[in-house]
Amino acid sequence: MYVQKISIILLFLTLIAGLNNCSPNSQPQPIQEPTFRVFVTQIQSHQQSRNALTIEPIAGNSPLKIVLQFDGVTYKDTVLLTKSIVEFQSPMITGVCSIIGTTVEGKKFSKEILLQIVSETTPEMVLIGDSLWVATSETTQKMWNSILDTNESSVIGDNYPIEKVSWYEAIDYCNKLSLSKGLTPYYIWEADTVRYDKNSKGYRLPFEYEWIFATYNTAQTAFFNGEVTNEGCFPLDTTLNEVAWYCANTNFPKMVKLKKANDFGLFDVHGNVWEWCNDWVQPYGDTKLLKGGSWYNDAHFAMRTHFYNLHPADKFRIYSFRVFRTN
């Protein structure tokens, strides 16, 4: 009997010791459910508006596969990577969407998420054809200030174009804007040179042929809305006055989108501020091309055939840019 009691006590102590030695880390840990930010941007394609629903995994998620259900529509399976962004077409801009997903560990989950409206600092862009996104306005100071903390513009205001911007500063903005949206930057620095990542869907400057196409479409006239009547500053060119700020109708830059837009819905492609392009100007080779003219210049500077060229480090109160993206 005595030996039996000793055995029971030893067994009890062994169990207690085993429990005390158990580490919480030895227990299976629950798989952390992915988290998302979901928002909506309003987009215009030519003259038709639609909405893009964007799902952005919050940093720390593993790659996962999701199916999105919104407004009775189920979208195709999509693989999301950490910090990636995927756009879906949506008929609404408010409401709740359902995300049904599978993690890489095989765990199923579903979430109901209330949509958010994006900040106005996101460039409003137009899809031209199937391949080219173009900002509807020149880069405003509100857009610029949301990404960079230096603003040297001569006229200050959220809806005025950013000015005194060099080509180098413009591409820095493009890269940082791309990173803020989870996109691969278009510009890559290698030593003292810049090369382009042609596979990037990030924000960038246009090449001259893209700028001309986005401005004129198929028009072959001096301006997208017609022919020039006076190439100088005075008297006022009635054709250009409809669509542009130039030396005949202002003495300083104006807020964007006050003049008539072209057929694609782009404002201020003529006048207001010059727009940097990616092209090197030959035969010089060390200057970058600008298009469109400005508030400071005569009408002929805004014509299709004209361009300006500057060293990429140069900046003045009439130089700015508009962002493009490859679809």
Secondary structure, 3 states (H helix, E strand, C coil): CHHHHHHHHHHHHHHHHHHHCCCHHHCCCCCCCCCEEEEEEEEEECCEEEEEEEEEECCCCCCEEEEEEECCEECCCEEECCCCCEEEEECCCCCEEEEEEEECCCCEEEEEEECEECCCCCCCEEEECCCEEEECCCCEHHHHHCCCCCCCCCCCCCCCECCCCCHHHHHHHHHHHHHHCCCCCCEEEECCEEEECCCCCCCECCCHHHHHHHHHCCCCCCECCECCCCCCCCCCCHHHHCCCCCCCCCCCCCCCCCCCCCCCCCCCCCCCCEEEEEEECCCCCCCEEEECCCCCCCHHHHCCCCCEEECCCCCCCCEECCCEEEC
